[in-house]
Structure formats: structure tokens, C-alpha cells
């Protein structure tokens, strides 16, 4: 019924710009309520534990979800 209308699910064809297991150079932009650093790749949010705002790190993506991902810092 609403196949081509403005009510179409906007996330239907969205894919994350990151891939699980890959590494990315990011800047921690902010800190989330639970203390994880927040970085972005093409606007896509990545949560990185044990980081602080302003830090530039290389991260490895550990889990990718539709709206955000989790990563760890690579030494």
C-alpha cells in the first residue's frame, strides 16, 4: 500500500560504511553516557571504549549494527 510513499522505511536500503574486522583511523569526537568514545565514519557512529574526546586512534570494528558499530583500539 505505501510501497513508494513518504512513509517508506528510510533504513530499508542503508548499509554501514564500515565492515566488521576492518581497521579505520578515526578521531574520538565525544564521550557517550556510559563512557565509550564516539567516533564517526561518513556520519556513521562507532563506539570505542577506553578513549577520550579529541584522541586520534586506529580502531578495529568488532560488531556492526544498522545504526552504529562497536570497535576496539588497535595498538
C-alpha positions as CSV (number, residue, x, y, z in Angstrom):
1,X,0.0,0.0,0.0
2,X,2.7,2.5,0.9
3,X,5.4,1.0,-1.2
4,X,6.6,4.2,-2.9
5,X,5.3,6.8,-0.4
6,X,7.0,9.1,2.0
7,X,6.1,6.6,4.7
8,X,8.6,4.0,3.4
9,X,11.2,2.8,5.9
10,X,14.2,5.1,5.4
11,X,16.6,2.4,6.7
12,X,15.5,-0.2,4.2
13,X,18.5,0.1,1.9
14,X,21.0,1.7,4.2
15,X,24.3,-0.1,4.7
16,X,27.0,0.7,7.2
17,X,30.2,2.4,5.7
18,X,32.3,0.1,7.9
19,X,32.9,-3.6,7.9
20,X,33.4,-6.0,10.8
21,X,37.1,-6.9,11.2
22,X,38.4,-3.9,9.2
23,X,40.5,-1.1,10.7
24,X,39.9,2.7,10.4
25,X,41.7,5.8,11.5
26,X,39.2,7.9,13.5
27,X,39.0,10.9,15.9
28,X,37.0,10.5,19.1
29,X,34.5,13.3,18.9
30,X,32.6,12.9,22.1
31,X,32.0,10.5,25.0
32,X,28.8,8.6,25.5
33,X,26.8,8.4,28.7
34,X,28.3,5.0,29.6
35,X,31.9,6.3,28.9
36,X,32.7,5.0,25.5
37,X,34.2,7.3,23.0
38,X,32.2,8.2,19.9
39,X,33.8,8.4,16.5
40,X,32.2,8.7,13.1
41,X,32.9,7.3,9.6
42,X,30.8,9.1,7.0
43,X,28.4,10.1,9.8
44,X,28.0,6.6,11.0
45,X,28.5,6.3,14.8
46,X,31.2,4.0,16.2
47,X,31.5,3.4,20.0
48,X,35.1,2.9,21.2
49,X,35.7,2.0,24.9
50,X,38.8,3.4,26.8
51,X,39.2,6.5,24.7
52,X,38.7,10.3,25.4
53,X,37.4,13.1,23.3
54,X,40.0,14.5,20.9
55,X,42.0,11.3,20.7
56,X,43.0,10.1,17.2
57,X,43.2,6.3,17.1
58,X,43.1,3.3,14.8
59,X,40.2,1.1,15.6
60,X,39.1,-2.4,14.6
61,X,35.4,-2.9,14.1
62,X,34.1,-5.7,16.3
63,X,30.3,-5.5,15.7
64,X,28.2,-3.7,13.1
65,X,24.5,-2.9,13.6
66,X,22.2,-0.9,11.4
67,X,22.7,2.4,13.2
68,X,26.0,2.1,14.9
69,X,29.1,-0.1,15.4
70,X,31.4,-1.1,18.2
71,X,35.2,-1.1,17.9
72,X,38.4,-1.6,19.9
73,X,41.6,0.4,19.7
74,X,44.4,-1.2,17.8
75,X,47.9,-0.8,19.3
